[in-house]
């Protein structure tokens, strides 16, 4: 039997979103960011806004030492357009492979 997971609930006054505008770019779940004063790349998970503050939750860091962290939105240095973390690269390859498979299947059905 697997380990029981606890569901984390936030106070109702918190606004949690999966997308945000940073440096003129739209950041969604999985988008890679660089943070001022931190090494490595971080993958965006969520944006949280309260009455007094706002922050983003990310996962990542130095290669091989991935951790969950929270930063103020003002600490975002760069929103990367090309993914370089291992998990994002694997995800892109799987999506590309599935897309090619569906294209070949739809091409053979029309003949």
Wavefront OBJ file of the C-alpha trace (Angstrom):
o trace
v 0.000 0.000 0.000
v 1.360 3.425 -0.949
v 2.153 6.285 1.336
v -0.849 8.472 2.150
v -0.491 12.005 0.811
v -1.828 15.006 2.657
v -3.705 17.553 0.571
v -2.419 21.041 1.246
v -5.144 23.651 1.418
v -4.539 27.367 1.377
v -6.478 30.057 3.241
v -9.374 31.420 1.209
v -7.791 34.887 1.103
v -4.832 33.567 -0.918
v -5.058 33.727 -4.705
v -3.149 30.827 -6.285
v -2.625 30.827 -10.072
v -0.705 28.663 -12.544
v 0.237 31.532 -14.854
v 1.810 34.981 -14.438
v 3.381 37.776 -16.490
v 7.069 38.382 -15.663
v 9.405 40.689 -17.620
v 6.816 40.917 -20.406
v 6.641 37.136 -20.845
v 3.882 34.727 -19.883
v 5.130 32.136 -17.405
v 3.156 28.902 -17.024
v 3.802 25.647 -15.173
v 7.141 24.149 -16.256
v 8.618 27.361 -17.684
v 12.264 27.744 -16.693
v 13.448 30.815 -14.795
v 16.715 32.205 -13.476
v 16.621 33.887 -10.070
v 18.856 36.783 -8.985
v 21.548 35.598 -6.584
v 20.821 31.872 -7.120
v 22.657 29.252 -9.175
v 20.904 27.011 -11.683
v 17.510 27.062 -13.324
v 14.147 26.750 -11.664
v 10.855 25.424 -13.086
v 7.762 27.494 -12.275
v 5.045 25.699 -10.288
v 2.581 28.357 -9.046
v 2.071 32.018 -8.167
v 0.583 32.939 -4.792
v -0.807 36.366 -3.898
v -1.954 37.364 -0.413
v -3.198 40.652 0.981
v 0.323 41.624 2.068
v 2.716 39.879 -0.342
v 3.149 37.708 -3.410
v 5.621 35.014 -4.388
v 6.259 32.186 -6.808
v 6.910 28.554 -5.938
v 9.540 26.853 -8.081
v 11.498 23.618 -8.166
v 15.102 23.300 -9.272
v 18.506 24.777 -8.583
v 21.957 23.445 -9.286
v 22.089 20.350 -11.466
v 21.656 17.274 -9.301
v 20.417 19.235 -6.260
v 16.799 20.029 -7.087
v 14.706 21.539 -4.281
v 11.366 23.314 -3.831
v 11.832 27.035 -3.184
v 9.796 30.240 -3.005
v 10.900 33.645 -4.301
v 9.442 37.112 -4.672
v 8.394 37.904 -8.238
v 10.874 40.801 -8.275
v 13.742 38.294 -7.882
v 13.127 36.727 -11.318
v 16.097 37.586 -13.504
v 15.328 35.744 -16.754
v 12.388 33.868 -18.253
v 14.031 31.298 -20.531
v 12.535 30.439 -23.891
v 14.543 27.225 -24.312
v 14.303 24.455 -21.718
v 17.543 23.009 -20.393
v 16.602 21.070 -17.258
v 16.587 17.306 -17.680
v 12.919 16.818 -16.756
v 11.726 19.469 -19.203
v 13.873 18.068 -22.013
v 12.477 14.549 -21.440
v 8.940 15.978 -21.372
v 9.508 17.788 -24.697
v 10.920 14.643 -26.328
v 7.917 12.575 -25.209
v 5.495 15.197 -26.550
v 7.356 15.356 -29.875
v 7.367 11.535 -30.141
v 3.617 11.336 -29.425
v 2.916 14.105 -31.939
v 4.915 12.297 -34.642
v 3.172 9.009 -33.822
v -0.287 10.587 -34.099
v 0.683 12.249 -37.407
v 1.839 8.949 -38.916
v -1.296 7.165 -37.689
v -3.582 9.814 -39.159
v -1.610 9.688 -42.440
v -2.060 5.926 -42.826
v -5.806 6.097 -42.046
v -6.495 8.558 -44.873
v -4.975 6.216 -47.508
l 1 2 3 4 5 6 7 8 9 10 11 12 13 14 15 16 17 18 19 20 21 22 23 24 25 26 27 28 29 30 31 32 33 34 35 36 37 38 39 40 41 42 43 44 45 46 47 48 49 50 51 52 53 54 55 56 57 58 59 60 61 62 63 64 65 66 67 68 69 70 71 72 73 74 75 76 77 78 79 80 81 82 83 84 85 86 87 88 89 90 91 92 93 94 95 96 97 98 99 100 101 102 103 104 105 106 107 108 109 110 111
